[in-house]
């Protein structure tokens, strides 16, 4: 089996990204069956498990980068991927080799055909198999959706972490913040420490109570950590940090945007509790998270003149942070803001439209090849209800070409709304 054949086979499995609810497989029965057939690889490595609504990808990347800087061989499972399935299973920032994936799919194809997993379940199982075979010291595992019934929740981690909570995937996780918090807190295991960066009182009550019921030591980042002298920079931020363990003066975070402060603090506290890294590893990991973890698509600059930024934000909280950063860049350059935007129909697009309405920006709508995506005419109608002016529509590549023909030197383009909007660009544009 070639790599292309292996990918085609995996992509033929039910896939939430394309099909939405019809491909969603809550529960752990398929994963347990896959793990048993593969020799229970998830029991052969230590792990940190991270759930939440926003910031999961950045947080797991920060944790993995700190652990790698501490000298560990670190597996990192994330989803979705941008360009290649092997991006979901990385070790010290490097995706699994194509040859490994093709051999593993060929070896376990009969198991997949017997168990009938979803695409997500199959790729989680392959990640765990890869980490076990490569004898990682630690795997950092990002939850796909929710937590309690997520395919990743077969692991027994040394620490659970929960990022910020917002209304997302409400048809599966619940219509209120407490309901969603309970689902996310389903990753908490008996006696295993849990740390969170969540803020809302109703969310904190749910997480604290579940931690109490399970006898799990509980830490709230915003209560335990003191931060002073925060300086926002174009490519990151610098801050003085005091944790229960030590002080970190002039700690640099190498991902831009004020929202990364919370993600970095959660990763720092999680790393302190789970692996106790030396201060030097914390400094190196947070400053160089993109390189050390292989992170892509988080306020990433892919073109400098005129400036083009991509961000995979796909809900209101994430979009708000991305728009603020892009607008700051446009104001700094004394230019205009342009936005390429597409969205999935199961997202809170009305709230995202309201955010776009606050800007004086030229909006170009992106058509996404997915049954789950909103067509550009549907998206245009939602934006029109918020008095958002749309200047055009087409593919991501067509939108970028339009921007480059239209823009002046100081103008800024933000490409956002979905992983699939960003993945419509050529891979070679990414570092």
KESE-397757 format. One line per field, with one value per residue (C-alpha): z, y, x; residue in three letters. Coordinates in steps of 0.001 Angstrom, whole numbers, plus 500000, padded with zeros to 6 digits. Example, Ala and Ser with C-alpha at 12.3 -4.5 7.8 and 13.67 -1.06 7.14 Angstrom:
<recs>
z: [507800 / 507140]
y: [495500 / 498940]
x: [512300 / 513670]
aa: [ALA / SER]
</recs>
This chain:
<recs>
z: [500000 / 499045 / 501209 / 498839 / 499016 / 502810 / 502943 / 500481 / 502635 / 505849 / 504191 / 503030 / 506689 / 508197 / 508683 / 510826 / 509008 / 505817 / 506974 / 510352 / 512666 / 510495 / 511069 / 514797 / 516851 / 520574 / 522990 / 523461 / 522209 / 518837 / 520428 / 523021 / 520247 / 518167 / 521110 / 522004 / 518401 / 518311 / 521622 / 523750 / 522654 / 524718 / 527869 / 526783 / 527199 / 529707 / 528611 / 529262 / 528105 / 527071 / 526490 / 526076 / 523521 / 522528 / 522815 / 522840 / 519833 / 521142 / 524680 / 523667 / 521417 / 524281 / 526589 / 523969 / 523240 / 526937 / 527329 / 524230 / 525546 / 528773 / 526759 / 526410 / 523300 / 522931 / 520909 / 520011 / 518771 / 517333 / 515018 / 512421 / 510053 / 507470 / 504623 / 505582 / 507859 / 509412 / 510933 / 513532 / 514922 / 515509 / 517566 / 518615 / 515941 / 513042 / 511446 / 511188 / 508023 / 505050 / 504894 / 508508 / 507937 / 504778 / 506476 / 509581 / 507611 / 505531 / 508680 / 510438 / 507508 / 508359 / 511926 / 510654 / 508387 / 511284 / 513915 / 511449 / 513193 / 512116 / 510481 / 513783 / 515778 / 513262 / 513266 / 517077 / 517221 / 514685 / 516703 / 519839 / 517902 / 516476 / 519876 / 521441 / 518661 / 518770 / 522569 / 523371 / 526908 / 526923 / 524625 / 524705 / 523452 / 522271 / 522642 / 519438 / 520695 / 524231 / 526382 / 528199 / 525009 / 522857 / 521234 / 522986 / 526406 / 526607 / 527964 / 531643 / 531740 / 534430 / 534179 / 532630 / 531450 / 530422 / 528423 / 528152 / 527666 / 525244 / 523424 / 520568 / 519169 / 521250 / 519410 / 520851 / 524090 / 525506 / 525200 / 528292 / 529592 / 532624 / 530361 / 528051 / 531025 / 532352 / 529016 / 528835 / 532463 / 531507 / 530886 / 534621 / 536038 / 539628 / 541590 / 538516 / 538833 / 536734 / 535877 / 534046 / 532597 / 532502 / 534011 / 534168 / 537697 / 536447 / 534492 / 537404 / 539727 / 537396 / 536945 / 540664 / 541607 / 539185 / 540394 / 543993 / 543194 / 541617 / 544261 / 541723 / 542863 / 541295 / 540120 / 538578 / 536591 / 537021 / 540810 / 541223 / 538832 / 539056 / 535854 / 535579 / 532990 / 529919 / 526669 / 523439 / 520417 / 516772 / 516970 / 520592 / 524083 / 527071 / 530709 / 534257 / 535771 / 539310 / 539790 / 542978 / 541918 / 540907 / 539233 / 535475 / 534726 / 531103 / 529924 / 526159 / 524379 / 520704 / 519442 / 518861 / 520299 / 523855 / 524055 / 524014 / 527501 / 529071 / 526855 / 527748 / 531474 / 531376 / 529521 / 531968 / 535031 / 533429 / 532653 / 536185 / 537697 / 535212 / 534393 / 536604 / 533840 / 534495 / 533981 / 530841 / 529234 / 529974 / 528407 / 525321 / 524853 / 525109 / 522921 / 520167 / 520283 / 516518 / 515627 / 518536 / 518181 / 514455 / 515049 / 511999 / 511283 / 514546 / 513609 / 511270 / 508804 / 505374 / 503376 / 504550 / 501789 / 501885 / 505158 / 505081 / 508334 / 508628 / 511673 / 511994 / 514467 / 513918 / 516701 / 518057 / 520854 / 518573 / 515735 / 518085 / 519099 / 515490 / 514279 / 517091 / 516262 / 512520 / 513085 / 515353 / 512596 / 510009 / 512284 / 513015 / 509273 / 508551 / 506135 / 505566 / 506883 / 504469 / 505612 / 503760 / 505668 / 505426 / 508018 / 508819 / 509200 / 512719 / 514063 / 515643 / 512442 / 513547 / 516446 / 514132 / 511671 / 514490 / 515140 / 511471 / 511490 / 514036 / 511580 / 508587 / 506534 / 503064 / 503407 / 500740 / 501261 / 500787 / 499292 / 501157 / 499558 / 502332 / 502886 / 506344 / 505082 / 504457 / 500789 / 500071 / 499251 / 502636 / 504408 / 502548 / 503764 / 507393 / 507064 / 505333 / 508345 / 510346 / 507606 / 506690 / 503169 / 501064 / 498196 / 496515 / 496825 / 495550 / 496733 / 499290 / 496537 / 494462 / 497485 / 498091 / 494448 / 494647 / 497735 / 496139 / 493112 / 495287 / 498314 / 499026 / 500850 / 504360 / 504003 / 505962 / 505024 / 507617 / 506307 / 508871 / 509884 / 509498 / 509106 / 505615 / 504670 / 505573 / 503969 / 500661 / 500339 / 498843 / 501521 / 500335 / 501610 / 505178 / 506915]
y: [500000 / 503422 / 506510 / 507890 / 504636 / 504642 / 508233 / 507448 / 504509 / 506533 / 509388 / 506938 / 506348 / 508493 / 511936 / 514673 / 517448 / 516636 / 514920 / 516462 / 514672 / 511559 / 510810 / 511530 / 508381 / 509221 / 506554 / 504481 / 501026 / 501398 / 502747 / 499991 / 497409 / 499081 / 499346 / 495681 / 494617 / 496726 / 495396 / 498347 / 500805 / 503599 / 501861 / 501957 / 505676 / 508447 / 511227 / 514633 / 515048 / 518453 / 519376 / 522693 / 524878 / 527343 / 527219 / 523425 / 523377 / 526145 / 524736 / 521212 / 522706 / 524769 / 521721 / 519530 / 522213 / 522599 / 518818 / 518539 / 521348 / 519345 / 516536 / 514254 / 512379 / 513834 / 512590 / 515138 / 514207 / 517055 / 517440 / 518337 / 518378 / 521088 / 519263 / 515751 / 513126 / 512510 / 516021 / 514492 / 512297 / 514154 / 513420 / 516413 / 518463 / 516035 / 514249 / 510460 / 509220 / 508484 / 504947 / 504259 / 505354 / 503273 / 500172 / 500642 / 501087 / 498010 / 496010 / 496973 / 497390 / 494174 / 495464 / 498748 / 496889 / 494728 / 497492 / 500140 / 503194 / 506789 / 508593 / 510315 / 507085 / 505416 / 508297 / 508511 / 504777 / 505193 / 508065 / 505934 / 503038 / 505325 / 506785 / 503327 / 501906 / 504943 / 504667 / 508278 / 509463 / 511478 / 512012 / 515236 / 514437 / 516984 / 516036 / 516172 / 517119 / 517297 / 514915 / 512315 / 510407 / 511507 / 508784 / 510041 / 509364 / 505813 / 507057 / 507274 / 510480 / 511771 / 515110 / 516471 / 520093 / 522085 / 525308 / 528007 / 526937 / 528495 / 527493 / 525219 / 521919 / 522551 / 519874 / 517260 / 518764 / 520744 / 524175 / 525798 / 526439 / 524116 / 521263 / 521738 / 522029 / 518680 / 517032 / 518579 / 517601 / 514019 / 513592 / 513935 / 510552 / 509340 / 510813 / 512382 / 516124 / 518561 / 522146 / 524653 / 528156 / 528457 / 531631 / 531651 / 530918 / 528398 / 526552 / 526543 / 525129 / 522162 / 521383 / 521749 / 519493 / 516727 / 516966 / 516697 / 513663 / 511912 / 512854 / 514743 / 517550 / 520760 / 523846 / 527014 / 528908 / 532314 / 531849 / 530392 / 532446 / 536135 / 538006 / 541503 / 543745 / 542155 / 543558 / 542621 / 542293 / 541662 / 538066 / 537198 / 538634 / 539037 / 538917 / 538427 / 535309 / 533937 / 530394 / 528298 / 526806 / 529775 / 533176 / 533543 / 537125 / 538298 / 535073 / 535194 / 533516 / 532922 / 532961 / 536341 / 537596 / 538459 / 535251 / 533236 / 534496 / 532164 / 529239 / 529673 / 529931 / 526766 / 524921 / 526188 / 525075 / 521734 / 521126 / 522079 / 519589 / 516762 / 516884 / 519575 / 521068 / 523220 / 526955 / 526897 / 524364 / 526578 / 529608 / 527703 / 525822 / 528821 / 531004 / 528393 / 526485 / 526622 / 524937 / 522504 / 521282 / 521679 / 524003 / 525598 / 528036 / 530014 / 533685 / 532563 / 535014 / 533401 / 536571 / 539781 / 542332 / 542951 / 541115 / 537884 / 536137 / 532786 / 531582 / 528445 / 530016 / 528562 / 529963 / 533455 / 533540 / 532431 / 534707 / 537691 / 537196 / 536747 / 539851 / 541972 / 540914 / 541482 / 544889 / 545919 / 545005 / 546999 / 550053 / 549789 / 549722 / 552472 / 550126 / 548514 / 545154 / 542471 / 539178 / 535885 / 534062 / 530729 / 528670 / 525390 / 525393 / 523905 / 526904 / 530051 / 532029 / 534754 / 535666 / 535592 / 537832 / 540312 / 540429 / 541116 / 543845 / 545845 / 546239 / 548438 / 545580 / 544133 / 540623 / 537965 / 534743 / 531398 / 528380 / 525191 / 521771 / 520009 / 518906 / 520470 / 523905 / 526862 / 527789 / 531312 / 532464 / 531138 / 532786 / 536038 / 536112 / 535656 / 538441 / 540725 / 540413 / 542071 / 544673 / 543168 / 544135 / 541295 / 542227 / 538852 / 535063 / 532131 / 529683 / 530597 / 530790 / 533062 / 535280 / 535585 / 536450 / 539105 / 540599 / 540764 / 542562 / 544993 / 545684 / 548484 / 547946 / 548605 / 546492 / 543276 / 540112 / 537670 / 534219 / 532527 / 530789 / 527137 / 524782 / 524089 / 527766 / 527784 / 524409 / 525839 / 527513 / 525840 / 523970 / 525463 / 528883 / 527624 / 527505]
x: [500000 / 501358 / 501020 / 498381 / 496408 / 496615 / 495312 / 492532 / 491477 / 491466 / 489597 / 486941 / 485989 / 483196 / 484723 / 483174 / 485032 / 483120 / 479935 / 479197 / 476752 / 476407 / 480107 / 480125 / 480726 / 480445 / 481588 / 484705 / 483639 / 485374 / 488542 / 488705 / 488334 / 491046 / 493414 / 492964 / 493585 / 496766 / 498092 / 496921 / 499612 / 498003 / 499229 / 502870 / 503594 / 503017 / 500678 / 499114 / 495505 / 494120 / 490449 / 488643 / 486887 / 489600 / 493359 / 493807 / 496121 / 498360 / 498373 / 499384 / 502058 / 503479 / 503492 / 505150 / 507758 / 508635 / 508913 / 511114 / 513323 / 513624 / 515211 / 512182 / 511107 / 507626 / 504676 / 502003 / 498537 / 496446 / 493474 / 492446 / 495404 / 495989 / 497662 / 498802 / 497288 / 500707 / 500577 / 498235 / 501018 / 504273 / 507373 / 509466 / 507705 / 508182 / 505198 / 505210 / 506958 / 504721 / 506113 / 505165 / 501568 / 501161 / 502597 / 500456 / 497236 / 498023 / 498804 / 495560 / 493188 / 491336 / 490912 / 489494 / 487085 / 485950 / 485602 / 484309 / 485792 / 485374 / 488292 / 489012 / 489022 / 491327 / 493813 / 493823 / 494550 / 497368 / 498840 / 498913 / 500445 / 503132 / 504001 / 504229 / 506391 / 508685 / 508969 / 508157 / 508823 / 505617 / 502639 / 500637 / 497143 / 494578 / 490921 / 488902 / 485434 / 484126 / 486112 / 484020 / 483101 / 486040 / 488127 / 491264 / 489723 / 491053 / 494381 / 495271 / 497342 / 499647 / 497779 / 494571 / 494301 / 491244 / 491491 / 488825 / 485190 / 482711 / 479528 / 480607 / 479295 / 476173 / 474184 / 476550 / 477868 / 474942 / 473371 / 474882 / 478374 / 477913 / 476779 / 479750 / 482107 / 480865 / 481614 / 485097 / 485785 / 485025 / 488764 / 489469 / 490539 / 490467 / 493353 / 495009 / 495811 / 493789 / 494703 / 492508 / 492614 / 488824 / 487383 / 483569 / 482231 / 479658 / 482350 / 484778 / 482124 / 481548 / 485244 / 485997 / 483105 / 484098 / 487701 / 486444 / 484290 / 487266 / 489788 / 491864 / 494190 / 492854 / 494738 / 493290 / 495921 / 494330 / 494256 / 497758 / 499858 / 500731 / 501578 / 503034 / 504694 / 503091 / 504453 / 502670 / 504943 / 504168 / 505379 / 504636 / 504631 / 506948 / 505823 / 507033 / 505468 / 505328 / 504006 / 503787 / 507148 / 509328 / 509601 / 510104 / 511198 / 510983 / 509344 / 508843 / 505914 / 506628 / 503028 / 501353 / 498090 / 497040 / 494985 / 498210 / 499011 / 496425 / 497446 / 501115 / 500358 / 498239 / 500995 / 503612 / 501649 / 500781 / 504452 / 505495 / 503046 / 503611 / 507340 / 508965 / 511150 / 514186 / 513571 / 515707 / 513350 / 510357 / 512015 / 513148 / 509866 / 507550 / 509745 / 510190 / 506901 / 506264 / 509536 / 509697 / 506101 / 505446 / 502478 / 500876 / 498099 / 497880 / 498269 / 501013 / 502511 / 502804 / 503559 / 505202 / 504603 / 501700 / 501138 / 499101 / 498168 / 496403 / 494492 / 492380 / 489913 / 486466 / 484281 / 483516 / 486104 / 488913 / 487833 / 487654 / 491292 / 492430 / 490574 / 491982 / 495523 / 495086 / 493459 / 496333 / 498774 / 496823 / 496674 / 500393 / 501120 / 498536 / 496804 / 493412 / 492224 / 491018 / 489471 / 489054 / 486335 / 484536 / 482682 / 480998 / 477228 / 477341 / 479276 / 477828 / 478222 / 475779 / 478070 / 481071 / 479205 / 478558 / 482309 / 483023 / 480364 / 482373 / 485229 / 485811 / 487178 / 486793 / 485324 / 485933 / 483950 / 485660 / 483923 / 484856 / 484574 / 482681 / 479099 / 479362 / 480398 / 478123 / 477852 / 479037 / 475482 / 474265 / 477174 / 476552 / 472944 / 474036 / 476589 / 474096 / 471791 / 474588 / 475193 / 478557 / 479587 / 480984 / 483288 / 483662 / 483802 / 485804 / 488451 / 491105 / 493722 / 491469 / 490905 / 494634 / 495211 / 492457 / 494086 / 497521 / 496034 / 494049 / 496215 / 498622 / 501917 / 500499 / 497362 / 496814 / 494921 / 493558 / 492580 / 490353 / 487103 / 488055 / 490996 / 489673 / 489853 / 493543 / 494269 / 493042 / 496437 / 499528 / 501462 / 504732 / 503604 / 503996 / 507365]
aa: [UNK / UNK / UNK / UNK / UNK / UNK / UNK / UNK / UNK / UNK / UNK / UNK / UNK / UNK / UNK / UNK / UNK / UNK / UNK / UNK / UNK / UNK / UNK / UNK / UNK / UNK / UNK / UNK / UNK / UNK / UNK / UNK / UNK / UNK / UNK / UNK / UNK / UNK / UNK / UNK / UNK / UNK / UNK / UNK / UNK / UNK / UNK / UNK / UNK / UNK / UNK / UNK / UNK / UNK / UNK / UNK / UNK / UNK / UNK / UNK / UNK / UNK / UNK / UNK / UNK / UNK / UNK / UNK / UNK / UNK / UNK / UNK / UNK / UNK / UNK / UNK / UNK / UNK / UNK / UNK / UNK / UNK / UNK / UNK / UNK / UNK / UNK / UNK / UNK / UNK / UNK / UNK / UNK / UNK / UNK / UNK / UNK / UNK / UNK / UNK / UNK / UNK / UNK / UNK / UNK / UNK / UNK / UNK / UNK / UNK / UNK / UNK / UNK / UNK / UNK / UNK / UNK / UNK / UNK / UNK / UNK / UNK / UNK / UNK / UNK / UNK / UNK / UNK / UNK / UNK / UNK / UNK / UNK / UNK / UNK / UNK / UNK / UNK / UNK / UNK / UNK / UNK / UNK / UNK / UNK / UNK / UNK / UNK / UNK / UNK / UNK / UNK / UNK / UNK / UNK / UNK / UNK / UNK / UNK / UNK / UNK / UNK / UNK / UNK / UNK / UNK / UNK / UNK / UNK / UNK / UNK / UNK / UNK / UNK / UNK / UNK / UNK / UNK / UNK / UNK / UNK / UNK / UNK / UNK / UNK / UNK / UNK / UNK / UNK / UNK / UNK / UNK / UNK / UNK / UNK / UNK / UNK / UNK / UNK / UNK / UNK / UNK / UNK / UNK / UNK / UNK / UNK / UNK / UNK / UNK / UNK / UNK / UNK / UNK / UNK / UNK / UNK / UNK / UNK / UNK / UNK / UNK / UNK / UNK / UNK / UNK / UNK / UNK / UNK / UNK / UNK / UNK / UNK / UNK / UNK / UNK / UNK / UNK / UNK / UNK / UNK / UNK / UNK / UNK / UNK / UNK / UNK / UNK / UNK / UNK / UNK / UNK / UNK / UNK / UNK / UNK / UNK / UNK / UNK / UNK / UNK / UNK / UNK / UNK / UNK / UNK / UNK / UNK / UNK / UNK / UNK / UNK / UNK / UNK / UNK / UNK / UNK / UNK / UNK / UNK / UNK / UNK / UNK / UNK / UNK / UNK / UNK / UNK / UNK / UNK / UNK / UNK / UNK / UNK / UNK / UNK / UNK / UNK / UNK / UNK / UNK / UNK / UNK / UNK / UNK / UNK / UNK / UNK / UNK / UNK / UNK / UNK / UNK / UNK / UNK / UNK / UNK / UNK / UNK / UNK / UNK / UNK / UNK / UNK / UNK / UNK / UNK / UNK / UNK / UNK / UNK / UNK / UNK / UNK / UNK / UNK / UNK / UNK / UNK / UNK / UNK / UNK / UNK / UNK / UNK / UNK / UNK / UNK / UNK / UNK / UNK / UNK / UNK / UNK / UNK / UNK / UNK / UNK / UNK / UNK / UNK / UNK / UNK / UNK / UNK / UNK / UNK / UNK / UNK / UNK / UNK / UNK / UNK / UNK / UNK / UNK / UNK / UNK / UNK / UNK / UNK / UNK / UNK / UNK / UNK / UNK / UNK / UNK / UNK / UNK / UNK / UNK / UNK / UNK / UNK / UNK / UNK / UNK / UNK / UNK / UNK / UNK / UNK / UNK / UNK / UNK / UNK / UNK / UNK / UNK / UNK / UNK / UNK / UNK / UNK / UNK / UNK / UNK / UNK / UNK / UNK / UNK / UNK / UNK / UNK / UNK / UNK / UNK / UNK / UNK / UNK]
</recs>
